[in-house]
Amino acid sequence: MGGLHASVQRRIDALLDDAEASRTIVVASHGDADALKRRASRGQLASPAKNLYARDAYWSGLDPAERALHLMRAEASRHPTWRFRSYSAALVWGLDVPHALVDALHIIADRPPNAPHCRARRPSSRDDYALRDGMNVTSFWQTVAECLCEAPFSYGLAIADSALHMRGTTNEELLDRLSIVDDRTGIAQARLIASCADGRAENGGESRVRAYLIAQGYQIPELQVEFPNPTDPAHPYRVDFFWGLIGPRGTIGEFDGMGKYRDPQLLNGRTTIEVLVAERQRESRLTLLGHPVLRFTYQDLLHPIRLSRALESAGIPRDHVEARRWHDAWDQVKRH
């Protein structure tokens, strides 16, 4: 009996190893379901959905986007007719989807499941699909268009900006591409978001800061502006934002995401301390040019009053009439 138990445990470990190597999670088969459930009851496994399992330590180490992608790969293996749409498809395409939008899987299915982790709709004759990363998803531009029809302004702008950045195109083309969903609820808000999009933004944090500036009537800065490096002219500095009309020399804005201090790819062989020191050196050299540097973080986005105080302290101009005009326009499109 002990040998049989050990054999089952080895098989479970092998399933978990294979799943992690494939960046997915285990779909419980009939023969292994009880053993997986027992491990989960002891806190060794996480079970993010019925009959789906992962090692707790492994699952805890994934960010929300990676968790969603792991779930999608598992669901695609057991439901091959499902197609992923909206924010779920956007993750597969590599778009910058804010984590607040990935708490559920968005699918298209002939028989929508009754599952709390899924939000489903039935197929439409206008749906356009592609196969990517082994999953059936809506096409790139349909995915972007549906996201913009459904997302809040700041989140939608992050997705729109990343779409333009990935494809090297303009918001004029994006506006044209929205015709793929021109009969959908939310098309008016999608057009408003698309009209504000800018492919020069390099991450969702920058886009969300700009969304706040737009909605609150602050002067919109130039994006990705280059400045000479006083100590190394061959390697100029590029900054996220630059308000060129603030004071005699202007003001620089930088968004500080945590990824560059944690992500091994972004660290590029350096330690977190080395990256922090390099950032301090970079900022000190920018200030040698006479430009104060205003830094933003995700915490500022979560507490907009802090963001507003920082902008006002830096003297960034604000037009309250323009802010009211924007909010009226947003309220109008939300009703269509």
Summary of the structure (lengths in Angstrom):
residues: 336
radius of gyration: 23.3
end to end distance: 65.3
largest distance: 81.5
contacts: 1016
relative contact order: 0.07
helix: 52%
strand: 16%
